[in-house]
């Protein structure tokens, strides 16, 4: 790319995609998504490339998500321009999941939203002691996408529901426990992994350097998480959290209460629906339906304004209460798109 926001490098048998917007925590814009997809296209049929690695420049993290400020400005113009961005992004997420060559993702540092989409679907997902992984969409009036609802719906117990509704970031150990990652490696070892991937298989390298992570705090909280989040109604979940004896449950309820009521309600519905979907591709098709509806909600523009544009951290949600989110709005969020449906080819059997 002329602006060098994605660096594509070859070392031995390794094809390396390096996100290179460290000043923006490597947030993904449309050009970056297209550049990653182009690299994968080129390397798929290149016999000299055995492994593909995705990592991020800088010390802060792999990727802070999609460039939602650009989507905010588009939403204020009606939101038509965001559709192709999401189509290309979700197609890339599915491509990473089904890529015929081993893909390795360094989920080091902050990995949020769209960053999860380009890493948690890879075959070898590596976290470190610095990993902070999350889907914070409900805080900006949006819903976990990039296949996030599909992944979180399959996390043990209700841990995925907790992560989706609160938008909280979890540790590398938590991510492994939730199924979002597979290997733990100390961050100081990552350069060694890059060097070895140039001439050794991804399976051999991860087996050699993978360590046992510290116990998952989230897994240790399963008792109150499963008890409180085991409902299909967001109001019921909030009530259970508020009256629970564990202070962590009360704190979680307070976090959710500050999020967009519309986004929380639809996010919960998305997770419950995702449990019945048979593939990531179906989950991504659902994500596009919801995203195209969410960009029209007043909470989407308001949430980004409050968190990322004006940064007053004081969003005025509409409606302001969970009880006022209509069942019709929720149903409309999942309505088929007709000719605009995201049609992704089913992944080949491993």
Secondary structure, 3 states (H helix, E strand, C coil): CCCCCEEEEEECCEEEEEECCHHHCCCECHHHHHHHHHHHHHHHCCCCCCEEEEEECCCCECECCECHHHHHHHHHCCCCCHHHHHHHHHHHHHHHHHCCCEEEEEECEEEECHHHHCCCCCCEEEECCCCEEECCHHHHCCCCCCCHHHHHCCCCCCHHHHHHHHCCCECHHHHHHHCCCCEECCHHHHHHHHHHHCCCCHHHHHHHHCECCCCCCCHHHHHHHHHHHCCCCHHHHHHHHHHCCCHHHHHHHHHHHCCCHHHHHHHHHHHHHHCCCCCHHHHHHHHHHHHHHHCCCHHHHHHHHHHHHCCCCCCCCCCCCHHHCCHHHHHHHCCCCHHHCCCCCCCCCC
